[in-house]
Every structure is written in structure tokens, then in C-alpha cells.
Amino acid sequence: MSQPEPFALGPLLRAHRHEAGLTLEELAEGSGVSGRAIGDMERGHSRGPQARTVQALAVALGLTRAATEELLGAARAGRRRHQAAAAPGLCDLPPAVPDFTGRETETAWLGRSITAQAGPPVSIVSGTPGLGKTALVVHAGAQQAGRFADGCFFVDLRGLDAEPVVPHDALARLLRALGVRERDLPAETDERRVLYRRLMGEREALVVLDNAAHEAQVRALLPGPGPSRLWVTSRRTLAGIEHARRLVLAPLPVGAATALLGAILAQREEEKDPAAGTDGADPAVLTRIAELCGHLPLALRIAGTRLLSRPAWSARGFAERLGDEDLRLQRLTAGDLRIRSAFRLSYEQLAEPVRRLFRRLALVPGPDFDPGAGAALTGLGPDLVEEMLDELLDLGLLGHTATDRLLFHDLLRLYARERLQEEESAQERAAAEAALHRWLLDTAAAAGQWFQPGPPPSDLATSDGARPAGGPASARAAQTWLEAESANWLAALRSAAAAGRHAEVVRTAESMHWFSDRWTNWGHWPTVFGLSRTAAHALGDDVLAATHANYLAWAVHYCSHQPRESSAIAEQAAELARRGGDATQEAWAHFYAAAAAVRLGEPDEAVGRARRAAELFATAGDREGHPQALLALASAQARTGSHGDAVATTDAILGLLADPATAPAAHIGDFTRTNALAQKGRALLALGRPREAEHIYADARQVGARVGVPLLRAIAALGQARALAELEERERAVGAAREARAFAATAGDPARLAEATALLAELAAAED
């Protein structure tokens, strides 16, 4: 065989094939490499195939180790020549940010996209404007450049421009960068795409497509199978690109955010007069600036750069300047770096109805919201609003919580508020806010009705005579909505109170009465019922005022833990009820006074008050109140040491609940039964009857599971654990105590959490 010219893969491969006596088709069949690919190699169109391709050909040709190495060397030389022929600088990666800080996890994620042999070749990085998507991929690309023998290429697709780069032009740039001469560029986009995929399949290259507009723009630039990789950044999620790895960036963690600020300000500290202060290095000051920047890398860089350009400013003073929400976006400006500009580019991608939704969502008072708020603010149908919200999510203008509720980044909320102020009149803003508050209070009232005595609220009328569209369809959904939307409907309630809409305030608070027992750890019930008591007084109705004073007495006792103040409010409620001739509200006032007396260490007073409440409830035929008063009586009896009487009283309660003639509504009955069983279990334990107590607590747990209130479940599980501990059934006791601890943690009850933890420690010590 004659010696071929050095580094000429094509002649060398053809000579080996002829020597082996194989046709192109036979070599293709034996190696698994396509006949077209082999032909391209032999004709010199493909000069640098990958090592595994050459290895497969060598095996099929039966080459010696030396001949195989020679063939591999020719392929490597061809790749080097191809690189040298590429247009230098045409698609080079931009310079990496010198003080790039944080994002170690995300950088490692991009690195793994290269080494994962079986994974998809495409990785998409998306997220809110200002998160540093481009800086991340450029930083990671610079780190990984050595892995790509055929280079790293970068194309800005200008996805937020009025006319983004079209695939035809992007392919031309990439093909020229890959070494294709201008005169050899195919005229048609599809032909360019075929050539691009073939070249990428033969090489080890990284292509970064920055700032993609949409899936169609990216789809034409996807690589074929092979070792090459494609990284894409976009404000959109590009969900239509299949078989891609996805990374949605979040704001920097607090440590990385302050480290980035510190790195930027290090230059300032070095250049300062030694006699000047060094508050720029104060971690508390950096943390405050980072918080006001929402931990967005772009905002942090602007803040740091602005401080660098103003040597006379202190970091602490700048933090105070950023604290003004109305001027924060304006002050996050440094030269041509403007956080507002980054947001505007995304905002301008939206059609006007979606822009209107975006800016009006700034009227939501709480930190997050659901699509119903958008429907209320715009007057549009829920299905259309959900589509619009999806677009805002896709473009990074909204985010979502772990429970799939929607939220703004803090700076984007300020931007939406600016747009609202500038683009809508005061009348339009007021009308939208009024519609939102009306929807919140109507839906809150509808949700609260699920927990009232009587049948489910199938035909509840709202303030404007219609049932809220899309209101909660079950008690579970109602509880979920009330808890998730609490910050929003509470703000709406405050607004109604400030505006003097007293009947609306009373109506909403009234619907919360029975629900509030299920969520005592919320902490805002004193506010709710304080507002409703004031509204009831303003309406001039003594019975209504007594009712809401009783609700406030409950809230001050059980939520604020102020029994003396609760007792005083209960006395006021009793006087109002007597003046209005309402025995039921007078009974409730005695009930709350009894509960306060127990907490104040006045058990005899509590017994008397509870008995009076029970008598009044029985006379009035109040099925809900009567067993509650007896519960207060049993608790007071236990405090006096009359545990046998407490057992008898709880048995009386259970009898009332079991009798259809005296039983309250089923959901209230289950709630009361759980409490009564737990109270009976406590009394039995005090009487030295742990086996009976354990059985009673087991019943309480069974009913409590049906009720679904974590605090009640914690109380029952803790009582059962104590009974089992006394019975020396340690394993079961430990299990019950652990469940009690978990329920207490869910309920946010520190007292039961501490009790369960202490019991577990006791059980562990006893085992040792």
C-alpha cells in the first residue's frame, strides 16, 4: 500500500478499505457508520470525525493497533485544520464577568449537561429579567471550554428586539464560525439546518444561544446526535422544546447576594481614605441592600456600581435611599444599566390585555394570589385569565410558590405599580381595586359558610346578590382558600372598615366564627373581630354588638393569650346581650368568661360561669352552644380536682352529640366530640385509669382525623402517648409522641411541640 499524504484522512481511509476488499456498503454494514458519512470522509468533505466513529471503522477494517492510531491521528489533525479554518471571533463567547459570584449549584448543573452521555444535548436556562442568565452560561462556558475540541460559539438571538434574529441568519453565522466559506453557504434555511446538524454531529462543540425569543427560533438550531451541546437562555421557559434539560433561575441566596455586593465594593474600600468609614463592608448593610434589590444579580450590580461611582455616599445612606419604594427603581440606575429597562423589554412583549392584567395585579395586597384575583381585577373570564397568567409566567414576569400560587418578585411588583400609575386613571385604579376587594370578601364569606351550622352553602347570596363565581366547592377547598388568601381578604376587610362599610365587615366576620376555631394559630383573629365589633356598634344593634364582642373575647383569649382582657370583653358582651334580650349571646359571654377564669386560676368562678352558660343554652335550645358550655364546665371541674365530675360532664356532652334531638351539625359535632374525648382522657389519666384513657384518646384521634385540625390531632396524640407511657408500652408511646410533635409543628403550637419533645426525651431516658 502506498504511503498517503500526511494527515489526509480521506485517502488513508480509502486505501484501508480497498486493501480490505470492502465496498462502501459493506464497510457501512460492518461498522454501523452510514455509507454517506464514509463517502464524505473519503472525499474530504468530513475531515475530522469523532474518535468513536473512527474506532468503529478500524474494527470493521480489521486494522492493527498502529494502523488504528494512524487513522485516529489523521482525524484529529483534520479537526485541528477545521478549527483553524473557522472564522475567528465571529461567534466567540463574550468575556466572563471577572467578579462572578455564587451560582455554584447552577454552574455544576451546566457542567453535568456535558458529561451526561445519555442525557439530551440541549439545556435551557430561563427566569425573571435581571437574574444573570447570560452571565451564568458565559461563566460556565469559560470553565468548560477545554472539554470542546472544536470550540465554543455564542449567538445573541436578540429575543426581546422588535425583530429577533431569524434562524436563517443565525445558521449563517454559526456555519461561518464552523468553517463553512461564504460561497458554500446553502441558500435555503432547511439546507443550512441540515448542514449545521451534520457538522455539529461530527464535532465536539458548545453552542450558546442567548436571549431566545421563542421555540421556533431555537428549534432550527438544535444539534443532532453527537457530543456537541447546546445551551439556551431565555426569559421564556420554551416549554415546546422537547427532550431538553431545564434550569429555572431563582434570585441569589442571601449569602451569595451579599458576597456579590462585597466583591463589587471591595475596590471602593481599597481606594477609600483610611480615615473614612467602612460601612460598605458591614454585613448588615450589605444584607439590607441585597434585600432591597430582591437578590437580583442585575440590581445588585447596579447598586454596587452606583456606590463605586459616588465615593461620598455611604452604603448605609444608599440603603436608606433604596428604602423608598416610590423611588427605588429610579435609584437602581448606573449609566446605561437600568433595572427598569430590563423589565420594560419583557413588558413590551405583551398584548395590551395582558399588560393590563400585569399592572393591575400590583393592587393585590398580599404576597401571593390565585387566578381569581386576576379575573376580579380585569372582569375577564377565568379561562382567559389563566392563559394570560401563563404568558406572564412564561416570560418571567410572575413566579409561583411551592403550592402553585402566583407572586411577583418585589422589584417587578414596583414596576407593575409604576405602570399602573402611569397608564391608568385614578378612577380606573379605584374601580379595579374595589372589584378585587368585593371578590375577596364575597368569596371569604362564602368559604366561611362551609363551617357554620346547617346545610352546605349551596345558595349563598353575596353583597351584590349573586354567588361568587368559582367559590370553594367543599369544606376542604374553603379552608385552603381562606388560609392561602388570608393576607388578601384581611386587607380587604380593613379597607371596608376604613371606608365605613359596616354591614360588609360584620357579614364577613360572622362567616369566620366557626372557621376560626380550626385555625387558632393564625394570629389575626383579634383584628378581624375587633373590626367587626366596632362595625356592629356603629350599626347600633345591641345583639349584633354582643355577638361580635363575644367573638373578640374568644380571639383575645385563645389567640392573644390575654385572659383578663378577654374576661372584661365578655362582661361587656353579657351586658349588651341582656340589654338586647338575647339569652344565647349572654350564654356565650358566660362561656368565654368561664374559659378566662380557668386560665386566671379561678376554677370556682369558672364552674359557676360554665353552669350558667349551660343553663342559658339549654333553655334557648342552642345545640351548638350547650355542649361547648359543658366542655368549659368539665375543664373547670378538672382544675378544682373534681376529675370524676369532669368524666361525668364529658359523658353528658357525648350523649348530647349522639342524640339526633340535641346534636349540632355534623362537622361541629365531630369537632366538639374530639375535644370532649380529649378532656375525658385527661380526667381518666388524673384518676389513675390509663388503660381507659388510652382507649378514649384513640377514639379522639379517630374522630380528629376526620375533622382534620392539626391542633386537635396533636392534643389527642399527646394524651395517648402519656397514657401509653404510664402503661409502659414504650414503643407505641414513642410513635404517638412523634405524631403529636409533627401535628403540633404543623399547627404552629409551641406549647404542645415542647410537651411532645419533652415526653420523647423522658421516654428515651427511661430506655437508657
N, C-alpha and C positions, 0 to 999 in steps of 0.2 A: 504494500500500500504506500503510495507517495505521501510525502510529508505536506500537510496543508499549511496555508499561511497562518502565522501566529494569531491566536485569539479569534479566528474565524470559526464561529460555531457551526454555521450552515454547511460549509464544505466538509468539516470534520464529521458531522453527524451523517451526511450523505455517504461519505466514504465508509463509515462503520456499517451503515445499512446495506450498502452494496456488497461489502465483504461478507456480511451475514446472509446474503442472498434473500433479503426480505423486500417485499413491496411496501409501499406506504400503508396500504390497508392492513397487511399482516403485522407490521410494527405497531399500528394503532390498536389492533385487536390484542396483541400480546402485552402492550404497556398500559392500556387504558387511557392513553392520550389521544385526542381526536386526530384524524388524518389531516384536517385543515391546519391544526396547530403545528403538526410536524412539518407540513409543507411550508408554512410561514417561517419556521426556523431554518429550513434548508435554503429557502430563497433569500434569507437575510432580513425579512420583514420583522421577525421576532428574534432579537439578538441576545436577550437576557432572561430566559425563562427561569422560574423558581427551581431551587435545588431539588425539591421532591419530584418535579416533573422530569428533570434530567436523570435523576436516580432511577425512576421507573423505566425510562428509555434504555438506560445502561443495563438494567436487569434483563429486559426483553431482548437486548442485543447480545447478551452473554459476555459483556466486556470484563476484562481483568480489572483489578483494583487500580492499577496505574492508568489504564485507558479511561476508567471512570473518572479519576481525579483530573485527567486532562480535559475531559468533556465538561466537568463541573467548572474548571478554571476558565474555559472558553466562555461559559455562560456568565460567570462573574465579571469577566472582562467586558462582555457585551453590555452588562448593566452599567458598568462604570462609564463606558463610552456614551451610553444613552443619557446618563446623568449629565455628562459634560456637554452634550448637545442641547440640553434643555435650556429654555430662555432664562438666564439668570435674573433673579429679583422680581420676576413677573408676578409670582404668587407666593412670595416668601411670607413666613409667619411674621407678624409685627413684633417689635421688641417687647419682651416681657416686662411687667411693672417691677422696678427694682425692689420696692419695699412691699411686695405682695405678702399679705399676712392672713393666716387662717386657712380654712378650706382644705385641711389635710385629708379629711374623710372623702371629700368630693374629688380631690386630686387623685387619691388612691383608687377611687371608683373608676375614673377615666383610665388610669393605668391598667386596671384589670380588664378593661374592654379590649386591650391589645393582646394580652396574654391568653385570654379565654379562647381556646381553639374552636370550641363547639358553639360559641355564642354568636349572635348576629353581628355583622360588621358595622352597623350604624348605631351611634349613641347620640341621643338628643338631650340637650341641656336647656331647660326653659324656666321661666319665672318672671316675677314682677320687675318692672323697669327699675334700674339702679342697683340690681343685685350683683353686678360684676360677672355676668356670664362670659363675656368676651375675655376679660382679664383671666378668668379661670382656665378657659380652654387654651389660651396662649401660654399661660404659665405651665400647664400640664403638657402641652405640646413641646415646649422647650425642654422639659425634663425628659420626655420620651423620644426625642428626635433621633437619638442613637439607635433606636430599635428599627428605624426605617431606612433601609439601604438606598431606597430610591427617592428619599426626601419627604419633606412636609410642605404642604401647599395650603394657602389661605385665600379665600374669596369672600369679600363682603357682598352679600346679596341685596343689601340696602332695602330690607323688607318694609321699612316704615316710610320710604320715599313715596312720592305720588306715583312714580313709575319704577317699581323694583326691577332689578336685573332679570332679564328673561333667560330661560335655560339655554337658548341658542348662543347668547353671548357668553354666559358663564362657562359653557362647554368649550368655546373657542379659547378662552383664557387658560383653562385647565389643560387643554390639549397642547397649546403652545408651550406651557410650562413643562409638560411631559415630553417635549422634544419634537412635536409634530411641526413641520415647517408651514408657514402661512399658505403657500401654494398647494399644500397637501391637505388642507382642512376641507372636509366634506361640506357641500353647500347646504344639505338638508339637516335639520335638527336630529331626526331619527338616526341618520347615518353617523353624525357626530357622537350620538349617545352610544351606538354600537362600538365605535372605535374606542371611545373612552372606557367603556366597560371591559373591552378586551385588553387594553393597555393596563388598566388597574388590576385585572386578574393575573397579569404576568409579573406584577411588581409588588414590592413592599413599600407602600407609600401611605402617608396620612394626609387626608384632605379635611380641612376645617371650613365649613360653610357657616359664615357668621350672619346673624340677623336675617334669618329666613322669613319670608312673608307668609307662605302657606305650603301645603303639601305638594301641590303641582310643581312648584318651583324646585322643591327638593327631589321629587320622585325621578326627574330626568337625570339627576346627578348621583344616583345610588350606584355603588360599585357592585360588580358581580362577585361570584365566589372567589376566594383567594385570601392572601394575607393582608391586603390593604384594608385600611379602616377609614370610616367617615364619621366626623364629629360635627354636629349641627347645633347652633344656638338660635333661639327664637323666643320672642315674648309669648308666642302661642305654643300650645302643647303639641301641635302637629299629630293629633291622635290618629289621623288617617294613614300615617306611615306604619306599615305592619312590620313585625319582627325587628323592632328596634329596642335597644336598652334606653331607659328614660331616667333622667335625674331632674327633679323639680327643686330648684334652689330655694332656700329659706334665708331670711336675714341672718347675719352673723350672730353666733352666740355672744353673750356679753363679754367674755374674756377675750375673744378674737377681735371684737369691735374696739375695745379699749386698747388692745395691743396695736391695732392698725393706727389709731389716733396717736398713740405714743410713738410709733415709728415715724410718722409724718412730722410730729412736733419735736423729735429728737434734734433735728437740725436747728430748730429755733432755740432750743435750750443750750446747744453748743455755742451759738452766736451771741447769746444774751450777755449783757453786762453782769458780772458775778454779783454785783450788789443788788441786782433786780430780783424779784420774787421768782419762784419756780413752780407756780401753781399749775403749769401745764403738765407737770409730772405727777400731780396729785391724783391718785386713783379715783377718789370720789368725784373730782371734777370731770375726769375723762369719762367715767361711767355715766354721769349726768348728761354730758354732750352726746354720748353714744345713744342714750335713751331717747333724747330729743330728735336725733337723726333716725330713729327707728331701726338702728343697727344696719341700715342700708350702706353698702360699701361706697356708692357714689356720693351719698350725702356726707358720710364720714370723711371722704377725701376732700370734698368741697369745704367742710368745716375746718379741717386741718390746714388746707391750703390758704383759706382766708385768714386764719390766725398767723400763718407764716408771713403773709403779706402785710400784716398790721402789727408790727413789733410792739407798739404801745398798748395793744389790747392785752388784757389778762384772759386766760382761759375761763376763769370763774365769771368774769364780766360777760364774756361771749355766751356762756351757758345761760346767764340771766337774759340776755338779748334773745336767744332762741326760745326762751320760755314763753314769749308772747306768741300765741297760736296765730293771731291775725297777720303777723309779720314773719313767721318762721320760714315759709317758702321763699319769700323775698330775700331773707338773710342767708339762705343756703345758696349763695351765688359767689363764684370766684372766676373772674374773667368770663370766658365763654362756657364755663361749666355751670349749669343751672339745673337744679333738681326739677324745677317746674317744667323745663324744656323736655326732659326725659319723659315726664308724664304726658305732656301735650302731644307728643308723637303718637302715643297709643290712643289717646282720646280722639284724635283726628281721624283714626281709622274707623270710627263708629258712625253708623247712621244716626240721624237726629233722635229718633225714638229711644235708641239705646243710650245716647248721651244724656237724654232727659232722665232716664232711669238711674244712670250712674250718679248724676249730680244730686238727684232728689234722695238717694239713699243716704246722703250726708245728714239728712234730717232724722235718721234713726238714732234715738238717744243712747242706746246700749252698745256694747262692744260687738255684738253679732246679731244676726237676724235670719229669717227664713223667707222663701219666695212670697209668702203672703204679704209681707211688708211692701215689696215691690209692686204688687198688684194694687194695694191700697194707695200708694203714692202716685201711681200713674193712671189708675182707673182702667187698666187693661186686663184682659183675661189671664188666669193663672198659667195656661199652657204657653201663651205668647211670652209672658214674663219669664218663665223658666228658660225658654230659648234665648232670650236676651241676656239672662244671667249667665247662661252657659258661654255666651260670647265674651262677657266680661271676665269670666274665669279663664277662658282660653287665652285671652290677651294679657292676663296677669294683672288686671285692674281690680280684681277681687280675689280673695283667698277663701279657704274653708277650714273649719275647725276639725278636730278628731271625730266629732259627732256629725259632721257634714253640714254644719250651719255656715252661713256666709259671713265674711267680715272684710273690712278694709285694713290695709296697712295704715298706720297712723298718718303718715305724710300724704298718702293717697286720699284719705278722708279729708284732710285740709284742702287738697287740690279740688276735690269734688265740691266742697263747700264754697271755695272761691268761684268755681264755675257757676254754681247755683246763684250766688250773689250777683254775678256779672251778667248772667244770661236770662234770668227770670225776674219778673217784677215782685214787689213785696206782696201784692195780692195773690199772685200765683204761689209764692212760697208759703204763705199763710194757709191757703186752701189745701195745699198738699199736706202740710203738717197736720191740719185739722182732720183730714181724711185718715191719715195714719193713726192718730190718737183715737179717733172714733172706732176704727177697726180693732185696735189693741184692746180697748175697754169692752167693746161688744164681745170680742172673742174670749176675753178673760171671764166675763160674766157667764158666757155660755159654757166655758170649761168648768167653772166653779159649780155650776148647777149639777154636774155629774155626782157630786159628793153630798148634795142636800138630801133630806128625807123625801120620800116619794118616788115616783117612777122616773126613768131616764128622761133627760130634757129633749124630747123629740120635737117639740113645737115652741121652743123658747122665742119670745119676741125680743128684738133689740131696740135700741133707742130710736131708730127710725122705722120701726115696725116690721123689720124683716130679719130672719135668722142669718147670722154671719155666714157668708159663703165659705165653704171649706172648713167650717168649725170642727173641733175634735169630735170624732165619731165613737169614742169609747172612753171609759174612765181612765184607762192607762194612757191613751193618747192625750187626754185632757191634762193629766198630771205632768206628762212630759212637756207639753206646750207651756203650761203655767210656770214650770221651773226654768225651762230654757229661755222664755221670753220675759222673765221676771223684771230684769232691769228696764226693759222697754215699757211694759204695761204699768210699772210703778212710776216711771217718769210721766207717762200719760195721765195717771191718776193725780200726780202732783200738779200737772198743768191744769187739769179740770178743777181742782180745788182752788188754785190761784185765780182762775177765771170766774169763780163763784158758781160753777155748775154743780150745785149741792146734791141734787137728786141723782146725777150720774155717779158722783163719788159714793153716795150711800148704796146705790144699786150694785156697784162693782164690789165694794167691801162686803156687802151682805152675802154675795155669792161665794166669798172666800171663807166664810165662817167655819164650815165643816172641813173644807180642804186644809185649812191652816193647821189642824191637829196632825196632819200627815207630814208636815214639813216644818216642825217647830224650830229647827236649827237654821232657817233662812236668815233670821236676824232683823228683818224689816217689817214684821207684823205690827210692832208698836207704831210705826209710821203710818201704815195702812189704816189701822183702826183709830189712830189719833186724828187723821184727816177725816175719817167718816164720822167720828163723834162730833167734831167741830161742825161738819156739814149738817148733821142731824139737829144740832142745837139751832143752827141758822134757819132750818126749816120750821122750827117752832113746835115740834111734835115731841111731847114728853116721853111717850113709849118708845119712839124711834131713838131718842137720845139715850134712854135707859139701855136699849138693846146694844147700841154701839159703845156705850160706856162699859158694858159687860164684856164685849169683845176686847176692848182695850185693857180691862183688868186682867183678862186671860193672857194677853200678849206681854204685858209688863211683868207678870209673874213668871210665866213659862219661858219667855224668850229673853227678857232683860234681867230676869232673876232678881226682881225688886219686890219682895212680898209685901212690905209695908206700904209702898206706893200703890200696889195692886189692891190692898185692903181698903185704902182710902177711896180709890176709884169705885170699888164695889159698893161702898156705903153711899156714894153719890148716885150710883145706878139704882140702888134699892129705894132711895127717896124719890127719884124720878118715876120709878115703876109704881110706887104707892100713889103718887100724885096722879098718874095716868090710869090707875086702876087695873094694872096688868099683873096678875099673880105669877105668870110664867117668868116674866123678866125679874120680878122680885125674887123668885126662887133661884134663878141663875145668879143673882147678886149674892145671895147667901152661899151658894155653891162656891163662888170664887173667893168669898171671904173665908170660907172653911179651908180651902186649899192654902190660902195665905197664912192662916192661923197655924196649920200644920208646920209650914216652913219656919214660922216665927217661934216655934216651940211652945205653942199654946193649945195642946191637944184637947183640953176640956172645952175651950171655946170652939174648936173645930168640930167636936162632936155635936154641940148644940146647933151650930150653924148648918151642918150637914143634915141633921134630923129635920130642921125647919125647912130646908130646901126640898128634902124628900117628900115632906107632907104637902107642900105647896104644889109640887109637880104632880103628885098622885091626885090631888083634888082637881087640878086643871086637866088631868088625863094626858099629860105630856109624856109620850112614850120614849122620846129621846132623852129628855132631861132626868126622868126618875131614876134610871139605872146609873146615870152619871153622879147624881147626888149620893146614891148608896155607895158608889166607889169612893167618894170623898169620905163618907162615914167609915167605911172599912179601913181606910188609911189612917184616919184619926183614931179609931179604936186600937189599931196596932201600935200607934205612938203612945197610947196610955197603958200598953201592956196587956190589953184585953184581946189576945190573939184568938181565943175561942169565939168571942163575939165577932171578930173580923171574918173568921171562917163562915159563921152563920150568915153574916151580911152578904158575903160574896155568893153563897149558895142562893140567897134570895135574889140577887142580881141575875144569876144564871137561870133561875126559874122564870123571871120576867122575860128574859130573852128567848126562852124556849116556848113560851105561851103565845100563840098567834094573837090572842086578845090584847096582849100588852107589849109584844115585841116591836121594836122600831124597824125602820127599813133595813134590808139585809146587810148592806155594806156598813151601815152604822152599827148594826148588831154584832157583826164579826169584829169590828174594831173594839167595841165595848167588851165583848166576850174575851178577847185576848188580854185586855187589861185586868178583867175580873179574875181570870185564871192565874195570871201572874201574881196578883195580890193574894189570892188564896194560897198559892205555892209559898209565898213569903211567910204567911201566917203559919202554915204547916211546918215549915223549917224551924220557926221560932218555938213551936210546940214540941220539937224533937221528933217529928214524924217524917224523916227524909224520904222514905220509900214512897209514901203517899204524895209528898211534894214533887218527887221526880216524875211521877205519872201525870200530875196536874200540869207541870211545866212542859211535858211532852205534848199534852193537848194544846197548851198555849202556843207552842211552836207550830203545830199543825195548822191551827186557825190563823196564826200570824203570817204563815207562808201565803195563805190565801189573801190576806189583807195587803201584804207587800210593803209594809212600812219598816224600814231598816231599824229604827229605834225600838219599836215593839219587839222585833225579832232579836235584837241584842239583849233586851231585858229578859226575855223568855229563855234564851240560850244560856245567859249568865246564871240565871236561877237554877236551871237544870244542872249546870256544871257544879254549882255549890252543893246541890243535893247529892250528886254522884260522888263528889269528893268526900262527903260525910259517910257515904255508903262504902267508901274505899274502892270504888270502881274507877281506878285512876285513868286507864286508857280512854274510857268513854268521857270522863270528866275533862281530860285534856282536849279531846275532839270538840266537845261542846264549848269549852272556853275559847278555843281558837276561832270557832264560828262566831261567838259573841264578840270577840275582838274585831273580826272582819266586818260584822254588821255595824258595830259602833263606829268604826272608821268611816264606813260609807255614810252613816247618819251624821257624821261630824260631831259626835258626842264625846267630849274629852273625859267626862266622869266615868262613863261605862267603859271606855277604852282603857283608862287607868285601872279600873277594877278587874277587868279581864286579864290585863297584863300581870297585875299583882297575883291573881289567882294562879296563873300559869307558873309564875315564879315559885309560889308556895308548893305547887304540885311537883315541880322539878326538884325543889329542895327536899321534899319528903321522899322522893325516889332515891336521892343520893344518900 
